[in-house]
């Protein structure tokens, strides 16, 4: 596959994941900024906070189902087919959130519908990540696998920037316009326009040459009834370690959603201030990640990941003293220090894990490693983090130690994975 073709596929993966992550982040932002009073009883702030975080977390629990379903499609029918379906599912579910009634008008039906749509979003994202990473990785030239894989990861800060731009505007609206007049629906309805753009980009892709070659070689070979069965039978130790290696990938929840919760609840900062600061942090992430990912190709991927995780652990102890200054500039500097370290890990982990599984089960196994981690840690991080924020308020050490424990899990699992000879550095 020529380099221009690889670049086209990487760009298409970037566009698609940008739209998917826009959908994800507007839900994440709305869950901590708007959904509490909208979809849960208005007489109990604690129930609103936990209810909003729980609705956000439940989408992570449905991700493994998406990994199994779309992993099967991707491993048997093709990466491209799976990616088109996941994008449509995510875009339609997100658009439907914009039509939901509030708790005041529909009662208990409102949060139930919200949770159902969140589950659909989780299923879509469950199949999205693995396919986007593999399409970029399997088209990439040798020696640039991690860099091209990072384009799928690059969609995360890009989607975050779009989401923060929209929310920075609507949060400045008067409360009666934002809530009562339904202006909070705008970010979700815009998703339909982005869905059309994403579909155009993905329908122009060519199928993965690695997948096509694998299918030709296996025409006369007997396959298991489902890729997930092969994963469990033949690659379970690798899957468990890959799940643990992915844990730090979900610390983006810490620097985004939990930072909004910490600054607004513990520090009393206005929501619009922290959202504005996080926009510039996302911009730093967006700029830094491709350069760091390209730089990483000069080194062993496993060593680079471990060093990035160690730096991320250290940065969190600078983050909190800096943001305690309480200014927009301090928020940008403090959180950006952590995000720069995190972006190195996040950009490289996808390419690293995409090459430890055989091609015939790679979509399913890679997706399960990420989405299994999402179901366990992605669902727990906002819940545990929200509890720590509410319980300890301005005492930030428990939150910092919580972050370090997540990074430590990834470090141990990556070290153990590097002991395997399956992995091609």
KEVO-880706 format. One record per residue (C-alpha): x, y, z negated; chain; residue number from 0. Coordinates in nm, 2 decimals, padded with zeros to 4 digits. Each point is the difference from the previous one (the first is absolute). Layout:
N
PT    east   north      up  chain    n
PT       X       Y       Z      A  NUM
...
END
This chain:
425
PT    east   north      up  chain    n
PT   00.00   00.00   00.00      A    0
PT   00.15   00.33   00.10      A    1
PT   00.06   00.28  -00.25      A    2
PT  -00.26   00.24   00.16      A    3
PT  -00.26  -00.27  -00.05      A    4
PT   00.11  -00.05  -00.36      A    5
PT  -00.03   00.37  -00.06      A    6
PT  -00.35   00.00   00.15      A    7
PT  -00.11  -00.28  -00.22      A    8
PT   00.16   00.16  -00.31      A    9
PT  -00.18   00.33   00.08      A   10
PT  -00.33  -00.18   00.04      A   11
PT   00.05  -00.18  -00.33      A   12
PT   00.07   00.34  -00.16      A   13
PT  -00.32   00.16   00.15      A   14
PT  -00.22  -00.29  -00.11      A   15
PT   00.14  -00.03  -00.36      A   16
PT  -00.02   00.38  -00.03      A   17
PT  -00.38  -00.02   00.06      A   18
PT  -00.04  -00.30  -00.23      A   19
PT   00.20   00.17  -00.28      A   20
PT  -00.19   00.33   00.05      A   21
PT  -00.32  -00.20  -00.07      A   22
PT   00.17  -00.16  -00.30      A   23
PT   00.13   00.32  -00.15      A   24
PT  -00.32   00.21   00.04      A   25
PT  -00.17  -00.28  -00.20      A   26
PT   00.29   00.01  -00.26      A   27
PT  -00.02   00.37  -00.03      A   28
PT  -00.38   00.01  -00.02      A   29
PT   00.01  -00.27  -00.27      A   30
PT   00.20   00.21  -00.24      A   31
PT  -00.14   00.35   00.11      A   32
PT  -00.36  -00.05   00.10      A   33
PT  -00.15  -00.35  -00.03      A   34
PT  -00.02   00.00  -00.39      A   35
PT  -00.29   00.25  -00.03      A   36
PT  -00.15  -00.09   00.34      A   37
PT  -00.04  -00.37  -00.04      A   38
PT   00.00  -00.07  -00.38      A   39
PT  -00.20   00.13  -00.30      A   40
PT   00.07   00.37  -00.06      A   41
PT  -00.02  -00.02  -00.38      A   42
PT   00.32  -00.20  -00.07      A   43
PT   00.33   00.13   00.14      A   44
PT   00.19  -00.32  -00.10      A   45
PT  -00.25  -00.22   00.19      A   46
PT   00.03   00.23   00.30      A   47
PT   00.39  -00.03   00.00      A   48
PT   00.01  -00.37  -00.05      A   49
PT  -00.29  -00.06   00.24      A   50
PT   00.17   00.21   00.28      A   51
PT   00.33  -00.18  -00.06      A   52
PT  -00.17  -00.34  -00.01      A   53
PT  -00.18   00.07   00.33      A   54
PT   00.33   00.09   00.15      A   55
PT   00.17  -00.31  -00.14      A   56
PT  -00.26  -00.25   00.12      A   57
PT   00.10   00.06   00.36      A   58
PT   00.34  -00.15  -00.09      A   59
PT  -00.17  -00.32  -00.12      A   60
PT  -00.16  -00.05   00.34      A   61
PT   00.32   00.04   00.19      A   62
PT   00.12  -00.37  -00.02      A   63
PT  -00.33  -00.10   00.17      A   64
PT   00.09   00.24   00.29      A   65
PT   00.36  -00.14   00.00      A   66
PT  -00.13  -00.36   00.04      A   67
PT  -00.27   00.09   00.26      A   68
PT   00.20   00.23   00.22      A   69
PT   00.32  -00.20  -00.06      A   70
PT  -00.18  -00.30   00.15      A   71
PT  -00.10   00.22   00.30      A   72
PT   00.35   00.15   00.03      A   73
PT   00.18  -00.34  -00.02      A   74
PT  -00.24  -00.19   00.23      A   75
PT  -00.15   00.25   00.24      A   76
PT   00.25   00.29   00.00      A   77
PT   00.12   00.30  -00.20      A   78
PT  -00.17   00.25   00.23      A   79
PT  -00.35  -00.14  -00.04      A   80
PT   00.03   00.01  -00.38      A   81
PT   00.12   00.36   00.00      A   82
PT  -00.28   00.13   00.21      A   83
PT  -00.27  -00.17  -00.22      A   84
PT   00.16   00.13  -00.33      A   85
PT   00.01   00.35   00.13      A   86
PT  -00.37   00.00   00.10      A   87
PT  -00.10  -00.16  -00.33      A   88
PT   00.19   00.26  -00.21      A   89
PT  -00.12   00.30   00.20      A   90
PT  -00.37  -00.10   00.00      A   91
PT   00.00  -00.08  -00.38      A   92
PT   00.17   00.33  -00.08      A   93
PT  -00.25   00.20   00.22      A   94
PT  -00.28  -00.17  -00.18      A   95
PT   00.13   00.12  -00.34      A   96
PT  -00.08   00.35   00.13      A   97
PT  -00.37  -00.09   00.02      A   98
PT  -00.04  -00.14  -00.35      A   99
PT  -00.25   00.14  -00.25      A  100
PT   00.12   00.12  -00.34      A  101
PT  -00.08  -00.16  -00.34      A  102
PT  -00.24   00.28  -00.08      A  103
PT  -00.21  -00.07   00.31      A  104
PT   00.03  -00.38   00.03      A  105
PT   00.10  -00.12  -00.35      A  106
PT   00.19  -00.33  -00.03      A  107
PT  -00.04  -00.06   00.38      A  108
PT   00.26   00.27   00.07      A  109
PT   00.30  -00.16  -00.18      A  110
PT  -00.10  -00.34   00.13      A  111
PT   00.01   00.12   00.36      A  112
PT   00.33   00.18  -00.06      A  113
PT   00.15  -00.32  -00.13      A  114
PT  -00.13  -00.20   00.29      A  115
PT   00.16   00.24   00.25      A  116
PT   00.32   00.00  -00.20      A  117
PT   00.01  -00.38   00.03      A  118
PT  -00.04   00.03   00.38      A  119
PT   00.29   00.25   00.00      A  120
PT   00.21  -00.24  -00.20      A  121
PT  -00.06  -00.28   00.24      A  122
PT   00.09   00.22   00.29      A  123
PT   00.32   00.12  -00.16      A  124
PT   00.08  -00.36  -00.10      A  125
PT   00.04  -00.09   00.37      A  126
PT   00.14   00.33   00.12      A  127
PT   00.34   00.03  -00.17      A  128
PT   00.15  -00.34   00.10      A  129
PT  -00.11   00.04   00.36      A  130
PT   00.14   00.35   00.04      A  131
PT   00.33  -00.09  -00.15      A  132
PT   00.04  -00.31   00.21      A  133
PT  -00.09   00.17   00.33      A  134
PT   00.27   00.26  -00.06      A  135
PT   00.25  -00.25  -00.14      A  136
PT  -00.05  -00.27   00.27      A  137
PT   00.04   00.26   00.28      A  138
PT   00.30   00.16  -00.15      A  139
PT   00.36  -00.04   00.13      A  140
PT   00.25  -00.20  -00.21      A  141
PT   00.17   00.21  -00.26      A  142
PT  -00.29   00.24  -00.04      A  143
PT  -00.27  -00.23  -00.14      A  144
PT  -00.03   00.18  -00.33      A  145
PT  -00.01   00.34   00.17      A  146
PT  -00.27  -00.09   00.25      A  147
PT  -00.20  -00.18  -00.27      A  148
PT   00.01   00.32  -00.21      A  149
PT  -00.22   00.18   00.26      A  150
PT  -00.30  -00.20  -00.12      A  151
PT   00.10   00.11  -00.36      A  152
PT   00.04   00.36   00.13      A  153
PT  -00.38   00.01   00.05      A  154
PT  -00.04   00.01  -00.38      A  155
PT   00.15   00.35  -00.06      A  156
PT  -00.16   00.13   00.33      A  157
PT  -00.34  -00.12  -00.11      A  158
PT   00.06   00.15  -00.34      A  159
PT   00.08   00.34   00.15      A  160
PT  -00.32   00.00   00.21      A  161
PT  -00.21  -00.10  -00.30      A  162
PT   00.17   00.27  -00.22      A  163
PT  -00.05   00.27   00.26      A  164
PT  -00.38  -00.07   00.01      A  165
PT  -00.03  -00.02  -00.38      A  166
PT   00.20   00.31  -00.06      A  167
PT  -00.26   00.19   00.20      A  168
PT  -00.32  -00.16  -00.14      A  169
PT   00.12   00.03  -00.36      A  170
PT   00.00   00.38   00.04      A  171
PT  -00.37   00.00   00.08      A  172
PT  -00.24   00.10  -00.28      A  173
PT  -00.14  -00.30  -00.19      A  174
PT  -00.35   00.04   00.14      A  175
PT   00.13  -00.02   00.35      A  176
PT   00.25  -00.29  -00.07      A  177
PT  -00.24  -00.22  -00.19      A  178
PT  -00.36   00.12   00.04      A  179
PT   00.03   00.09   00.37      A  180
PT   00.20  -00.31   00.08      A  181
PT   00.32   00.16   00.13      A  182
PT   00.19  -00.29  -00.17      A  183
PT  -00.13  -00.22   00.28      A  184
PT   00.21   00.18   00.27      A  185
PT   00.33  -00.20  -00.04      A  186
PT  -00.19  -00.33   00.03      A  187
PT  -00.20   00.11   00.31      A  188
PT   00.31   00.12   00.17      A  189
PT   00.13  -00.36  -00.02      A  190
PT  -00.22  -00.09   00.30      A  191
PT   00.18   00.24   00.23      A  192
PT   00.33  -00.14  -00.12      A  193
PT  -00.13  -00.35   00.06      A  194
PT  -00.05   00.07   00.37      A  195
PT   00.36   00.14   00.03      A  196
PT   00.14  -00.31  -00.18      A  197
PT  -00.19  -00.25   00.22      A  198
PT   00.14   00.17   00.32      A  199
PT   00.35  -00.04  -00.13      A  200
PT  -00.04  -00.36  -00.10      A  201
PT  -00.18  -00.12   00.31      A  202
PT   00.30   00.10   00.21      A  203
PT   00.24  -00.23  -00.19      A  204
PT   00.15  -00.31   00.14      A  205
PT   00.00  -00.32  -00.21      A  206
PT   00.30  -00.09  -00.21      A  207
PT   00.26  -00.18   00.22      A  208
PT   00.10  -00.21  -00.30      A  209
PT  -00.35  -00.11  -00.05      A  210
PT  -00.05  -00.08   00.37      A  211
PT   00.32  -00.20   00.01      A  212
PT  -00.10  -00.19  -00.32      A  213
PT  -00.34  -00.09   00.15      A  214
PT   00.17  -00.14   00.32      A  215
PT   00.24  -00.21  -00.21      A  216
PT  -00.28  -00.14  -00.22      A  217
PT  -00.25  -00.09   00.27      A  218
PT   00.05  -00.37  -00.05      A  219
PT   00.06   00.01  -00.38      A  220
PT  -00.26  -00.08  -00.25      A  221
PT  -00.08   00.29  -00.23      A  222
PT  -00.16   00.01  -00.34      A  223
PT  -00.37   00.10  -00.01      A  224
PT   00.09   00.35  -00.12      A  225
PT   00.33   00.20  -00.04      A  226
PT  -00.08   00.05  -00.37      A  227
PT   00.02  -00.38  -00.06      A  228
PT   00.34   00.00   00.15      A  229
PT   00.11   00.29  -00.21      A  230
PT  -00.11  -00.17  -00.32      A  231
PT   00.15  -00.34   00.10      A  232
PT   00.33   00.12   00.14      A  233
PT   00.08   00.35  -00.11      A  234
PT  -00.15   00.05  -00.34      A  235
PT   00.32   00.09  -00.19      A  236
PT   00.09   00.26   00.26      A  237
PT  -00.35   00.14  -00.02      A  238
PT   00.01   00.04  -00.38      A  239
PT   00.34   00.18   00.02      A  240
PT  -00.12   00.22   00.28      A  241
PT  -00.31   00.10  -00.20      A  242
PT   00.23   00.10  -00.29      A  243
PT   00.24   00.18   00.24      A  244
PT  -00.29   00.22   00.12      A  245
PT  -00.10   00.13  -00.34      A  246
PT   00.20   00.33   00.03      A  247
PT  -00.18   00.06   00.33      A  248
PT  -00.31   00.09  -00.20      A  249
PT   00.17   00.26  -00.21      A  250
PT  -00.13   00.24   00.25      A  251
PT  -00.32  -00.01  -00.21      A  252
PT   00.22   00.12  -00.29      A  253
PT   00.14   00.31   00.19      A  254
PT  -00.34   00.08   00.15      A  255
PT  -00.32  -00.11  -00.17      A  256
PT   00.15  -00.03  -00.35      A  257
PT   00.18   00.33   00.02      A  258
PT  -00.33   00.17   00.08      A  259
PT  -00.15  -00.17  -00.30      A  260
PT   00.30   00.09  -00.23      A  261
PT   00.03   00.37   00.10      A  262
PT  -00.38   00.07  -00.01      A  263
PT  -00.08  -00.20  -00.31      A  264
PT   00.31   00.02  -00.21      A  265
PT   00.13   00.34   00.11      A  266
PT  -00.33   00.17   00.09      A  267
PT   00.12   00.10   00.35      A  268
PT  -00.25   00.11   00.26      A  269
PT  -00.07  -00.27   00.25      A  270
PT   00.07   00.23   00.30      A  271
PT   00.35   00.07  -00.13      A  272
PT   00.11  -00.36  -00.03      A  273
PT  -00.16  -00.09   00.33      A  274
PT   00.20   00.29   00.17      A  275
PT   00.32  -00.13  -00.17      A  276
PT  -00.06  -00.35   00.12      A  277
PT  -00.04   00.12   00.35      A  278
PT   00.36   00.12   00.00      A  279
PT   00.11  -00.32  -00.17      A  280
PT  -00.16  -00.20   00.27      A  281
PT   00.18   00.21   00.26      A  282
PT   00.33  -00.07  -00.18      A  283
PT  -00.09  -00.37   00.02      A  284
PT  -00.09   00.02   00.36      A  285
PT   00.33   00.17   00.10      A  286
PT   00.23  -00.21  -00.22      A  287
PT  -00.13  -00.35   00.07      A  288
PT   00.10  -00.05   00.36      A  289
PT   00.35   00.14  -00.06      A  290
PT   00.05  -00.22  -00.31      A  291
PT  -00.13  -00.31   00.19      A  292
PT   00.24   00.07   00.29      A  293
PT   00.29   00.04  -00.25      A  294
PT  -00.09  -00.33  -00.17      A  295
PT   00.09  -00.20   00.32      A  296
PT   00.37   00.06  -00.09      A  297
PT  -00.04  -00.21  -00.32      A  298
PT  -00.14  -00.33  -00.12      A  299
PT  -00.37   00.05  -00.03      A  300
PT  -00.03  -00.18  -00.34      A  301
PT   00.28   00.21  -00.15      A  302
PT  -00.15   00.32   00.14      A  303
PT  -00.34  -00.08  -00.15      A  304
PT   00.14  -00.08  -00.34      A  305
PT   00.20   00.32  -00.01      A  306
PT  -00.31   00.20   00.11      A  307
PT  -00.21  -00.16  -00.28      A  308
PT   00.27   00.08  -00.26      A  309
PT   00.01   00.36   00.11      A  310
PT  -00.38   00.02  -00.01      A  311
PT   00.01  -00.12  -00.36      A  312
PT   00.25   00.27  -00.09      A  313
PT  -00.19   00.27   00.18      A  314
PT  -00.32  -00.04  -00.20      A  315
PT   00.18   00.12  -00.31      A  316
PT   00.08   00.33   00.19      A  317
PT  -00.35   00.02   00.14      A  318
PT  -00.19   00.06  -00.32      A  319
PT   00.23   00.26  -00.17      A  320
PT  -00.01   00.20   00.33      A  321
PT  -00.38  -00.01   00.05      A  322
PT  -00.05   00.10  -00.37      A  323
PT   00.10   00.35   00.12      A  324
PT  -00.35   00.02   00.14      A  325
PT   00.06   00.18   00.33      A  326
PT  -00.07  -00.10   00.35      A  327
PT   00.37   00.01   00.08      A  328
PT   00.09  -00.23  -00.29      A  329
PT  -00.27  -00.25   00.11      A  330
PT   00.14   00.00   00.35      A  331
PT   00.37  -00.05  -00.12      A  332
PT  -00.07  -00.25  -00.27      A  333
PT  -00.23  -00.23   00.20      A  334
PT   00.21   00.04   00.31      A  335
PT   00.31  -00.14  -00.18      A  336
PT  -00.19  -00.31  -00.08      A  337
PT  -00.16  -00.03   00.34      A  338
PT   00.33   00.03   00.19      A  339
PT   00.14  -00.30  -00.19      A  340
PT  -00.33  -00.19   00.04      A  341
PT  -00.01   00.08   00.38      A  342
PT   00.32  -00.19   00.06      A  343
PT  -00.14  -00.31  -00.16      A  344
PT  -00.34   00.04   00.17      A  345
PT   00.15   00.05   00.34      A  346
PT   00.23  -00.30  -00.01      A  347
PT  -00.21  -00.26  -00.19      A  348
PT  -00.23  -00.07   00.30      A  349
PT   00.28  -00.10   00.24      A  350
PT   00.18  -00.20  -00.27      A  351
PT  -00.30  -00.22  -00.08      A  352
PT  -00.12  -00.04   00.36      A  353
PT   00.30  -00.22   00.08      A  354
PT  -00.02  -00.25  -00.29      A  355
PT  -00.30  -00.20   00.14      A  356
PT  -00.03  -00.22   00.32      A  357
PT  -00.17   00.17   00.29      A  358
PT  -00.30  -00.24   00.01      A  359
PT  -00.11   00.11  -00.35      A  360
PT   00.17   00.34  -00.02      A  361
PT  -00.30   00.22   00.02      A  362
PT  -00.19  -00.19  -00.27      A  363
PT   00.30  -00.04  -00.23      A  364
PT   00.12   00.36   00.03      A  365
PT  -00.35   00.13  -00.05      A  366
PT  -00.06  -00.22  -00.30      A  367
PT   00.33   00.11  -00.16      A  368
PT  -00.11   00.37   00.03      A  369
PT  -00.37  -00.04  -00.07      A  370
PT   00.05  -00.26  -00.27      A  371
PT   00.21   00.26  -00.17      A  372
PT  -00.27   00.26   00.07      A  373
PT  -00.26  -00.22  -00.17      A  374
PT   00.21  -00.05  -00.31      A  375
PT   00.20   00.32  -00.04      A  376
PT  -00.18   00.24   00.23      A  377
PT  -00.32  -00.05  -00.19      A  378
PT   00.17   00.01  -00.35      A  379
PT   00.23   00.30   00.05      A  380
PT  -00.28   00.26   00.02      A  381
PT  -00.19  -00.17  -00.28      A  382
PT   00.29  -00.03  -00.23      A  383
PT   00.14   00.33   00.10      A  384
PT  -00.33   00.17  -00.05      A  385
PT  -00.03  -00.15  -00.35      A  386
PT   00.36   00.11  -00.09      A  387
PT  -00.08   00.35   00.11      A  388
PT  -00.33   00.02  -00.19      A  389
PT   00.15  -00.17  -00.31      A  390
PT   00.34   00.18  -00.03      A  391
PT  -00.08   00.33   00.17      A  392
PT   00.32   00.21   00.01      A  393
PT   00.22  -00.27  -00.14      A  394
PT   00.15  -00.11   00.33      A  395
PT   00.25  -00.28  -00.10      A  396
PT  -00.25  -00.28   00.02      A  397
PT  -00.09   00.10   00.35      A  398
PT   00.37   00.02   00.10      A  399
PT   00.07  -00.34  -00.15      A  400
PT  -00.30  -00.15   00.18      A  401
PT   00.15   00.12   00.33      A  402
PT   00.34  -00.15  -00.09      A  403
PT  -00.15  -00.34  -00.07      A  404
PT  -00.15   00.00   00.35      A  405
PT   00.33   00.08   00.15      A  406
PT   00.17  -00.27  -00.20      A  407
PT  -00.23  -00.27   00.13      A  408
PT   00.09   00.09   00.36      A  409
PT   00.37   00.00  -00.08      A  410
PT   00.00  -00.35  -00.15      A  411
PT  -00.21  -00.14   00.29      A  412
PT   00.21   00.16   00.27      A  413
PT   00.32  -00.14  -00.17      A  414
PT  -00.15  -00.35   00.00      A  415
PT  -00.12   00.03   00.36      A  416
PT   00.35   00.10   00.10      A  417
PT   00.12  -00.34  -00.14      A  418
PT  -00.20  -00.18   00.27      A  419
PT   00.17  -00.07   00.33      A  420
PT  -00.33   00.03   00.20      A  421
PT   00.05   00.38   00.02      A  422
PT   00.18   00.15   00.29      A  423
PT   00.17   00.32  -00.11      A  424
END
